[in-house]
Amino acid sequence: MSVFVSHRLQSVPASPIRKLVPYAVAAKKDGVHVYHLNIGDPDIKTPDVMIDVLHHWDVNPIGYDQSQGNPEFLQSLRTYYHRLGFPFIDTKHIQVTNGGSEAISMAMFAVAESGDEILTFEPLYTNYNSYAVVNGITLKAILTTLENGFHLPQRNSIENAITRKTKAILICNPNNPTGTVYTKEELRLLVDIAKEHNLFLLSDEVYREYTYDGREHVSLFSFMQEIPNLAIVLDSMSKRYSLCGIRLGALVTLNADVLSGILAIAQGRLSSGSVDQVVAARLVDVPDKYIHAVQTEYAKRRDVLYEGLQAIPGVVIPKPEGAFYTIVGLPIDDAEHFCQWLLTDFRDNNETIMLAPAAGFYASPKKGKNEVRIAYVLHTKALSRSVNILKKALSAYAQKK
Amino acid sequence: MSVFVSHRLQSVPASPIRKLVPYAVAAKKDGVHVYHLNIGDPDIKTPDVMIDVLHHWDVNPIGYDQSQGNPEFLQSLRTYYHRLGFPFIDTKHIQVTNGGSEAISMAMFAVAESGDEILTFEPLYTNYNSYAVVNGITLKAILTTLENGFHLPQRNSIENAITRKTKAILICNPNNPTGTVYTKEELRLLVDIAKEHNLFLLSDEVYREYTYDGREHVSLFSFMQEIPNLAIVLDSMSKRYSLCGIRLGALVTLNADVLSGILAIAQGRLSSGSVDQVVAARLVDVPDKYIHAVQTEYAKRRDVLYEGLQAIPGVVIPKPEGAFYTIVGLPIDDAEHFCQWLLTDFRDNNETIMLAPAAGFYASPKKGKNEVRIAYVLHTKALSRSVNILKKALSAYAQKK
């Protein structure tokens, strides 16, 4: 036992996705093949034009970059946002961050005092909980349901949750973990509420490119000039270019006070990675066909997963609209126990699957007990096989009881 | 004007080192050569064995690494600490961080609640102020003086500053910005105080390898087994291997509660850079002669600077004992004005120097008004020339008045 550590350190939640890792490690040690549906680490290749930067690296020493961001990378981001259709974004509106993670954390610090509240919707991206504790913020999660495809509740349900401590609304769109893509009307609703109640609107758009069935992604950028001081977009390079290990994201806003304040924080941590930024700056040279191929691939995977799961009796799955996650209801009582059992007890031809129990994606206790989150980042053959394993496992689990 | 941002965002101090940057930029636009003595961005080459990692990169996609750190990099750090003479350090005692910056910030969060105090000594590394604001901590700085070579004050001066809100003592050793290397007796004193008052002792040892005149660096590691729950070492790869742009550091402690808590924070931000960590893991292959050559080079630079400045009338400089910074007293009233004037008005053969006013390195107001911080990271010829420019500038500045 240590003498003491801070209470706040003890309240940082351990990752619910990584909790079952020891059981997966043990299974693998026994020679069991584990299909990972529990984590969104894509197998899609990083574009060659980015890998080439490493092969041709000729800067020595590898010194600090600028605190706001590498000028070339900032220019590339500007070009990217212009191509998306938002020509009013200039480099001065962009702060480069260490992954989307730092963007979210900086935004929370910027918009709320310690003890204040930020509204969001559950199920939610679990790391929001960590950033909230680190920034002394209470995350107030409004329930969305599987039955409703995890779309937003009525206006009054949102407004009823607003207190005088509420400083912002945070959304993830397309949504991790639900796969929901909010409609234009839903964005309009949130913008109206933000305006009326003078709240910041934070939009985490890491999965912007991944929407299915011809669905349009409605970005907060579309409303940014209407609420220039309230709108903050949070972004990341990780999923768009398969650059999870290149720790780069961005915070984009027209609010000059937010920008100058977070630049001071950024100066405190000196700079983001210099090599990483030169790699990511090549995003302007990534051919359209790369993104299209990735989109097509994820759409195919979604279809395989959705059709496969729909055919299993008792499984409830809303048709995922975007990103590469979905929350699935299973015909069981305790998903945490089931997920652990899959790793410790169940084998089919010496293979099993790893899923993430969904309870960890809810802020409210007792929610999502019979749900799991599935990331469909494996190729279609592996996904088919995983669905088959799940079907057999559910049947074996039911008989066991 | 924005509608609102948080008060805490507005209290993050802008970097005092970077405040004068616009004047330097303007001078350079006019074709003036500016010698940068204001910032510790070394010109020493990154070891080839590290650059080679980039040239031979063959991992694709560039995925997340583990939250605690890349296993190979953790092993390399373990080996490094063993070679230093601390074989009790295992990989489980190490958390990899995004630069030394994140190590300091995580440590502050871990040892103190929002509103608590951490004692340190001024002049101080200015970014400590940013991390303190971000973590809601009051940094209480005890004055050390140029006359005393910025060594620690008497025991009672330190103990008198302790209140019931004090949770830790933070030192930088060798010190940025003073160049002071604390003696074994000073470390002993701090360890005794930490034990008696049940305080954490945080030691930022980023410049561990850089001590001069045969002076030994006394690491907190030497006392770690005596106060296993209280001692935390903060480290960085930036200056040791000229890897400032590879954003990697480490937090090392035997306190298991601190480690498990900060691992949860680390999980929240997923991982440090994957490419960066493979690069830095090669530290075990950096030949001793690399470090020795760098040590010799900095010792030479220190001598050139020290001897040159000593010869200027009215300049007060303690002999720098380590790191590559020194705080220098100048025969002027307002160092901030002087530093700005150097950039805007003074030219010698169309060249000038950039210095950092020392006031920004003090937490107390009105301290260090006539002092500057000098980083001696330029080669000796440039340093000689810089000293010469400073001499002429001081003379011109005195006549001007």
HADDOCK unambig.tbl for C-alpha pairs under 7 A between the chains (distance, minus, plus):
assign (segid A and resid 2 and name CA) (segid B and resid 229 and name CA) 5.40 0.50 0.50
assign (segid A and resid 2 and name CA) (segid B and resid 255 and name CA) 6.28 0.50 0.50
assign (segid A and resid 2 and name CA) (segid B and resid 257 and name CA) 6.44 0.50 0.50
assign (segid A and resid 3 and name CA) (segid B and resid 229 and name CA) 6.42 0.50 0.50
assign (segid A and resid 5 and name CA) (segid B and resid 110 and name CA) 5.99 0.50 0.50
assign (segid A and resid 5 and name CA) (segid B and resid 111 and name CA) 5.25 0.50 0.50
assign (segid A and resid 5 and name CA) (segid B and resid 257 and name CA) 6.93 0.50 0.50
assign (segid A and resid 5 and name CA) (segid B and resid 258 and name CA) 6.50 0.50 0.50
assign (segid A and resid 6 and name CA) (segid B and resid 110 and name CA) 5.51 0.50 0.50
assign (segid A and resid 6 and name CA) (segid B and resid 111 and name CA) 5.26 0.50 0.50
assign (segid A and resid 6 and name CA) (segid B and resid 112 and name CA) 5.25 0.50 0.50
assign (segid A and resid 6 and name CA) (segid B and resid 113 and name CA) 5.65 0.50 0.50
assign (segid A and resid 7 and name CA) (segid B and resid 113 and name CA) 6.99 0.50 0.50
assign (segid A and resid 8 and name CA) (segid B and resid 113 and name CA) 6.59 0.50 0.50
assign (segid A and resid 9 and name CA) (segid B and resid 109 and name CA) 6.72 0.50 0.50
assign (segid A and resid 9 and name CA) (segid B and resid 110 and name CA) 5.31 0.50 0.50
assign (segid A and resid 9 and name CA) (segid B and resid 261 and name CA) 5.45 0.50 0.50
assign (segid A and resid 10 and name CA) (segid B and resid 261 and name CA) 5.97 0.50 0.50
assign (segid A and resid 12 and name CA) (segid B and resid 261 and name CA) 6.82 0.50 0.50
assign (segid A and resid 12 and name CA) (segid B and resid 264 and name CA) 6.09 0.50 0.50
assign (segid A and resid 12 and name CA) (segid B and resid 265 and name CA) 6.53 0.50 0.50
assign (segid A and resid 13 and name CA) (segid B and resid 264 and name CA) 6.24 0.50 0.50
assign (segid A and resid 14 and name CA) (segid B and resid 264 and name CA) 4.79 0.50 0.50
assign (segid A and resid 15 and name CA) (segid B and resid 264 and name CA) 6.78 0.50 0.50
assign (segid A and resid 15 and name CA) (segid B and resid 267 and name CA) 6.29 0.50 0.50
assign (segid A and resid 41 and name CA) (segid B and resid 63 and name CA) 6.53 0.50 0.50
assign (segid A and resid 43 and name CA) (segid B and resid 61 and name CA) 6.54 0.50 0.50
assign (segid A and resid 44 and name CA) (segid B and resid 61 and name CA) 6.46 0.50 0.50
assign (segid A and resid 45 and name CA) (segid B and resid 60 and name CA) 5.76 0.50 0.50
assign (segid A and resid 45 and name CA) (segid B and resid 61 and name CA) 4.63 0.50 0.50
assign (segid A and resid 46 and name CA) (segid B and resid 60 and name CA) 6.05 0.50 0.50
assign (segid A and resid 46 and name CA) (segid B and resid 61 and name CA) 4.86 0.50 0.50
assign (segid A and resid 46 and name CA) (segid B and resid 62 and name CA) 6.58 0.50 0.50
assign (segid A and resid 54 and name CA) (segid B and resid 54 and name CA) 4.83 0.50 0.50
assign (segid A and resid 54 and name CA) (segid B and resid 55 and name CA) 5.80 0.50 0.50
assign (segid A and resid 54 and name CA) (segid B and resid 57 and name CA) 6.82 0.50 0.50
assign (segid A and resid 55 and name CA) (segid B and resid 54 and name CA) 5.83 0.50 0.50
assign (segid A and resid 55 and name CA) (segid B and resid 55 and name CA) 4.05 0.50 0.50
assign (segid A and resid 55 and name CA) (segid B and resid 56 and name CA) 6.44 0.50 0.50
assign (segid A and resid 55 and name CA) (segid B and resid 57 and name CA) 6.77 0.50 0.50
assign (segid A and resid 56 and name CA) (segid B and resid 55 and name CA) 6.42 0.50 0.50
assign (segid A and resid 57 and name CA) (segid B and resid 54 and name CA) 6.82 0.50 0.50
assign (segid A and resid 57 and name CA) (segid B and resid 55 and name CA) 6.76 0.50 0.50
assign (segid A and resid 60 and name CA) (segid B and resid 45 and name CA) 5.74 0.50 0.50
assign (segid A and resid 60 and name CA) (segid B and resid 46 and name CA) 6.03 0.50 0.50
assign (segid A and resid 61 and name CA) (segid B and resid 43 and name CA) 6.53 0.50 0.50
assign (segid A and resid 61 and name CA) (segid B and resid 44 and name CA) 6.46 0.50 0.50
assign (segid A and resid 61 and name CA) (segid B and resid 45 and name CA) 4.62 0.50 0.50
assign (segid A and resid 61 and name CA) (segid B and resid 46 and name CA) 4.86 0.50 0.50
assign (segid A and resid 61 and name CA) (segid B and resid 242 and name CA) 6.23 0.50 0.50
assign (segid A and resid 62 and name CA) (segid B and resid 46 and name CA) 6.58 0.50 0.50
assign (segid A and resid 62 and name CA) (segid B and resid 242 and name CA) 6.81 0.50 0.50
assign (segid A and resid 62 and name CA) (segid B and resid 243 and name CA) 5.47 0.50 0.50
assign (segid A and resid 62 and name CA) (segid B and resid 244 and name CA) 6.27 0.50 0.50
assign (segid A and resid 62 and name CA) (segid B and resid 245 and name CA) 5.14 0.50 0.50
assign (segid A and resid 62 and name CA) (segid B and resid 246 and name CA) 6.92 0.50 0.50
assign (segid A and resid 63 and name CA) (segid B and resid 41 and name CA) 6.50 0.50 0.50
assign (segid A and resid 63 and name CA) (segid B and resid 243 and name CA) 6.34 0.50 0.50
assign (segid A and resid 63 and name CA) (segid B and resid 244 and name CA) 4.79 0.50 0.50
assign (segid A and resid 63 and name CA) (segid B and resid 245 and name CA) 4.52 0.50 0.50
assign (segid A and resid 64 and name CA) (segid B and resid 244 and name CA) 5.10 0.50 0.50
assign (segid A and resid 64 and name CA) (segid B and resid 245 and name CA) 4.32 0.50 0.50
assign (segid A and resid 65 and name CA) (segid B and resid 245 and name CA) 6.40 0.50 0.50
assign (segid A and resid 101 and name CA) (segid B and resid 269 and name CA) 5.27 0.50 0.50
assign (segid A and resid 109 and name CA) (segid B and resid 9 and name CA) 6.71 0.50 0.50
assign (segid A and resid 110 and name CA) (segid B and resid 5 and name CA) 5.97 0.50 0.50
assign (segid A and resid 110 and name CA) (segid B and resid 6 and name CA) 5.52 0.50 0.50
assign (segid A and resid 110 and name CA) (segid B and resid 9 and name CA) 5.32 0.50 0.50
assign (segid A and resid 111 and name CA) (segid B and resid 5 and name CA) 5.24 0.50 0.50
assign (segid A and resid 111 and name CA) (segid B and resid 6 and name CA) 5.26 0.50 0.50
assign (segid A and resid 112 and name CA) (segid B and resid 6 and name CA) 5.24 0.50 0.50
assign (segid A and resid 113 and name CA) (segid B and resid 6 and name CA) 5.65 0.50 0.50
assign (segid A and resid 113 and name CA) (segid B and resid 7 and name CA) 6.98 0.50 0.50
assign (segid A and resid 113 and name CA) (segid B and resid 8 and name CA) 6.59 0.50 0.50
assign (segid A and resid 127 and name CA) (segid B and resid 268 and name CA) 4.90 0.50 0.50
assign (segid A and resid 130 and name CA) (segid B and resid 265 and name CA) 6.42 0.50 0.50
assign (segid A and resid 130 and name CA) (segid B and resid 268 and name CA) 5.57 0.50 0.50
assign (segid A and resid 229 and name CA) (segid B and resid 2 and name CA) 5.37 0.50 0.50
assign (segid A and resid 229 and name CA) (segid B and resid 3 and name CA) 6.39 0.50 0.50
assign (segid A and resid 242 and name CA) (segid B and resid 61 and name CA) 6.22 0.50 0.50
assign (segid A and resid 242 and name CA) (segid B and resid 62 and name CA) 6.80 0.50 0.50
assign (segid A and resid 243 and name CA) (segid B and resid 62 and name CA) 5.45 0.50 0.50
assign (segid A and resid 243 and name CA) (segid B and resid 63 and name CA) 6.33 0.50 0.50
assign (segid A and resid 244 and name CA) (segid B and resid 62 and name CA) 6.28 0.50 0.50
assign (segid A and resid 244 and name CA) (segid B and resid 63 and name CA) 4.80 0.50 0.50
assign (segid A and resid 244 and name CA) (segid B and resid 64 and name CA) 5.11 0.50 0.50
assign (segid A and resid 245 and name CA) (segid B and resid 62 and name CA) 5.15 0.50 0.50
assign (segid A and resid 245 and name CA) (segid B and resid 63 and name CA) 4.54 0.50 0.50
assign (segid A and resid 245 and name CA) (segid B and resid 64 and name CA) 4.33 0.50 0.50
assign (segid A and resid 245 and name CA) (segid B and resid 65 and name CA) 6.41 0.50 0.50
assign (segid A and resid 245 and name CA) (segid B and resid 273 and name CA) 5.27 0.50 0.50
assign (segid A and resid 245 and name CA) (segid B and resid 274 and name CA) 4.71 0.50 0.50
assign (segid A and resid 246 and name CA) (segid B and resid 62 and name CA) 6.93 0.50 0.50
assign (segid A and resid 246 and name CA) (segid B and resid 273 and name CA) 5.47 0.50 0.50
assign (segid A and resid 246 and name CA) (segid B and resid 274 and name CA) 6.52 0.50 0.50
assign (segid A and resid 247 and name CA) (segid B and resid 272 and name CA) 6.81 0.50 0.50
assign (segid A and resid 247 and name CA) (segid B and resid 273 and name CA) 5.47 0.50 0.50
assign (segid A and resid 255 and name CA) (segid B and resid 2 and name CA) 6.24 0.50 0.50
assign (segid A and resid 257 and name CA) (segid B and resid 2 and name CA) 6.44 0.50 0.50
assign (segid A and resid 257 and name CA) (segid B and resid 5 and name CA) 6.92 0.50 0.50
assign (segid A and resid 258 and name CA) (segid B and resid 5 and name CA) 6.49 0.50 0.50
assign (segid A and resid 261 and name CA) (segid B and resid 9 and name CA) 5.48 0.50 0.50
assign (segid A and resid 261 and name CA) (segid B and resid 10 and name CA) 5.98 0.50 0.50
assign (segid A and resid 261 and name CA) (segid B and resid 12 and name CA) 6.82 0.50 0.50
assign (segid A and resid 264 and name CA) (segid B and resid 12 and name CA) 6.09 0.50 0.50
assign (segid A and resid 264 and name CA) (segid B and resid 13 and name CA) 6.22 0.50 0.50
assign (segid A and resid 264 and name CA) (segid B and resid 14 and name CA) 4.77 0.50 0.50
assign (segid A and resid 264 and name CA) (segid B and resid 15 and name CA) 6.76 0.50 0.50
assign (segid A and resid 265 and name CA) (segid B and resid 12 and name CA) 6.51 0.50 0.50
assign (segid A and resid 265 and name CA) (segid B and resid 130 and name CA) 6.42 0.50 0.50
assign (segid A and resid 267 and name CA) (segid B and resid 15 and name CA) 6.26 0.50 0.50
assign (segid A and resid 268 and name CA) (segid B and resid 127 and name CA) 4.89 0.50 0.50
assign (segid A and resid 268 and name CA) (segid B and resid 130 and name CA) 5.58 0.50 0.50
assign (segid A and resid 269 and name CA) (segid B and resid 101 and name CA) 5.30 0.50 0.50
assign (segid A and resid 272 and name CA) (segid B and resid 247 and name CA) 6.80 0.50 0.50
assign (segid A and resid 273 and name CA) (segid B and resid 245 and name CA) 5.26 0.50 0.50
assign (segid A and resid 273 and name CA) (segid B and resid 246 and name CA) 5.47 0.50 0.50
assign (segid A and resid 273 and name CA) (segid B and resid 247 and name CA) 5.44 0.50 0.50
assign (segid A and resid 274 and name CA) (segid B and resid 245 and name CA) 4.71 0.50 0.50
assign (segid A and resid 274 and name CA) (segid B and resid 246 and name CA) 6.52 0.50 0.50
